[in-house]
Amino acid sequence: MSDTRPARGLDTNRPHSARMYDYYLGGKDHFEVDAQAAERVAAAFPSVFTSARENRAFMHRATRVLAREHGIRQWLDIGTGIPTEPNLHQVAQAVAPSARVVYADNDPLVLKYAERLMRSMPEGRTAYLEADVNDPESLLDSPELSEVLDLEQPVALSLNALLHFVPDAQDPHRIVRVLLEALPSGSALAISHSTPDFDPVSWEKVQDIYNGSGTPVQFRSRKEVAGFFEGLDLLEPGVAVGHRWRPDAISAQTPTDAEVSLWVAVGIKP
């Protein structure tokens, strides 16, 4: 890390999922404990770096599609993670400078770097709030959200690489339902979610590593991910492997489905 002083409330004695994700993306905002855990994951699933990159790429494409083709001008991004450029608001404001984005996370390190998330185009606005997705009511009632987002107008709810950190015991379907019920018709839901469908043996090992480090995870099947979109109108191509959702171009080095191991989709609220 460029600043080795821990943020207040930051536990540097055990790995954190956001800092491990930063490591997968080649970032510098992590500690040695995170790098060690991430390398254990990479030993079990060497393509985790590819999966992380494809997750970011999907977020970029989904944001552009919603801004260009569906006129979305507001985003609520939960589980923001450590800022990695381009951030969601930079992608959205490149299409629509007036776009407004609220980022939410409960990781102290994200709070430390939240200033990066505030650098909006002058026509638009961004904000960061510290919140727990397991308490969606408090998140929706936060003044930071109401100051930036107009919940009478369509909002894109971005839950990228988040829900696999919400096991069934925490009722992720209720969480998604509460969040969507607060949004008007024309709003959108974008999800990316790690899956064991293509390589169950490796992903069982990955799950054991996260659970053993104190971060509960539950990787889900395509059918289970599709269940989060019940009642929404899925955009083509529906629930797809990350790199197959509206790719910008076909590359000669396109990864395999197993290397990506990520189900993604975008749905519109009728």
JOTAHU-V113429 format. One record per backbone hydrogen bond with DSSP energy under -1.0 kcal/mol. CO is the residue of the C=O (numbers start at 0). NH is the residue of the N-H. Records with the same first field share a line. If there is no record, write none. Layout:
CO: NH / NH
This chain:
6: 9
15: 19
16: 20
17: 21
18: 22
19: 23
20: 24
21: 26
22: 25
27: 29
30: 34
31: 35
32: 36
33: 37
34: 38
35: 39
36: 40
37: 41
38: 42
39: 43
40: 44
44: 47
46: 50
47: 51
48: 52
49: 53
50: 54
51: 55
52: 56
53: 57
54: 58
55: 59
56: 60
57: 61
58: 62
59: 63
60: 64
61: 65
62: 66
63: 67
64: 68
65: 71
72: 99
73: 155
74: 101
75: 157
76: 103
86: 90
87: 91
88: 92
89: 93
91: 95
95: 98
98: 124
99: 74
100: 126
101: 76
102: 128
103: 78 / 79
104: 130
106: 110
107: 111
108: 112
110: 113
112: 115
113: 116
114: 117
117: 119
120: 123
124: 100
126: 102
128: 104
131: 134
134: 138
135: 139
136: 140
138: 141
141: 145
142: 146
144: 147 / 148
149: 152
154: 187
155: 75
156: 189
157: 77
158: 191
161: 164
162: 165
163: 217
166: 169
167: 170
170: 174
171: 175
172: 176
173: 177
174: 178
175: 179
176: 180
179: 182
183: 186
186: 268
187: 156
188: 266
189: 158
190: 264
191: 160
192: 262
193: 219
198: 202
199: 203
200: 204
201: 205
202: 206
203: 207
204: 208
205: 209
206: 210
207: 211
208: 212
209: 214
210: 213
220: 224
221: 225
222: 226
224: 227
225: 228
226: 229
228: 231
232: 267
234: 237
239: 263
240: 243
241: 244
243: 245
250: 253
255: 259
256: 260
260: 194
261: 241
262: 192
263: 239
264: 190
265: 234
266: 188
267: 232
268: 185
